[in-house]
Amino acid sequence: MSTAKISKNDFALFGAPPAFAEPLPIGQLYFPSWERYEQAFKGIFERQYYTEYGPLNQQLENNLQQFLGVRHAICVTNATVALMMLANALELKGKVILPSFTFIASAQSLSWAGLEPVFCDVDPDTHQLDLKQVAALIDKDVSAIMGVHLWGGACQPRALEELAKAHGVQLYFDAAHAFGCAVDGVRIGNFGRAEVFSFHQDNILNATEGGCICTNDDELAAKLRVMRSSAGAGSKPAEVTKTVNGRMSEAQCAIALMSLEDFPANRQNNERLHRLYAERLAAIPGLHPVEPSGVSFSNYQYLVCRVDERAFGLSRDMLLELLKAENVNARRYFYPGVHRSIPYVQQLPQYQGRLPNTDALSASCIQLPIGALVSAQSVEVVCNILRRAHRSALEIRARFVK
Ligand SMILES: Cc1ncc(COP(=O)(O)O)c(C=O)c1O
């Protein structure tokens, strides 16, 4: 570890002006041009139709079905509601296995459906579900596995399909991060009984808020369409026990349609930035960016990096403070592991200390800015801060300890 001296001009945390005058955003944050936005919204005003399976909603579902090569894409309010609806539509009972290294919404959808999450550990390199451990957790009370595809990669959906079939349990996916990704040329959206995307602004397909459930099962799709809207718009009759307001408005669908059109360009920008980060970070000891794993095509929508404190010289949390002062919106992601979040620490204490890879990753991973509003030049500036932070790690550390 180098001991380069630092002066007050070196880091914003110690008095220098921040590297960025405005916060460098994290997340995909796609904005169409104002002219396109205006044109799309003019149409909504002319038709005087805001919501309830309108023409833009129908067009979006058709375009998504074509793009993903899936029979049904059912647009909904957000991925959390989509997962809640699915748990009910799949008639799940008892327990569902899922990773703890995910966003809390994956597990909360189960809690809302009266199901018990069974937390599984992940692979320390890919961060995806550890399939050996999934197999070991299946027992008579488990009715399903919820795979979660992370970081523009995939959690071995084909192997999970075989595992689920062999054990007679259902399989579905939280694919919030995986829009546009493919496994051996097959787009995510086609695996298991169903897959759920999020169209939250952080994701590459953006509706401001929104999501969609994809399935090749006609019966399941009919149920989900009835559940989505208590008034049943856009649906054939199907028997369901619960309905919800899970609709996406025309305004959200308008943005999503533009975002889908611009997917190739936004994805290409992500890939370019991802490669630049990978190249620059390879030269900094202790920083290990995660490559999307298990996919033949990635959306590269996340840049997640593991900080090895010993080799880098600073902890992940020290680095976060340093970056925050420079106006770089990095964040701990995911943190904490869901099994350590407030509801589950109390309800399911048996998982504490049992998921070592999840604990290690949630203590060491940092998400760095990538997406439509981030330029290659900004990535160079961020990597330069990281390089200098490593070089001066001993002195920076000493100031943190004071
Ligand atoms: C893995 C995962 N699942 C589900 C969600 C929830 O998505 P939404 O905000 O659309 O409900 C998120 C949001 O960040 C997520 O990261």
The ligand as an ORCA input file, in Angstrom:
! r2SCAN-3c Opt
* xyz 0 1
  C     -33.891     -7.196     -7.362
  C     -35.054     -6.258     -7.245
  N     -36.293     -6.753     -7.162
  C     -37.379     -5.958     -7.055
  C     -37.251     -4.583     -7.026
  C     -38.487     -3.731     -6.876
  O     -38.801     -3.073     -8.061
  P     -39.940     -1.961     -8.099
  O     -39.308     -0.700     -7.592
  O     -40.316     -1.849     -9.541
  O     -41.059     -2.417     -7.249
  C     -35.973     -4.013     -7.108
  C     -35.812     -2.554     -7.070
  O     -34.729     -2.022     -6.962
  C     -34.843     -4.861     -7.220
  O     -33.586     -4.361     -7.259
*
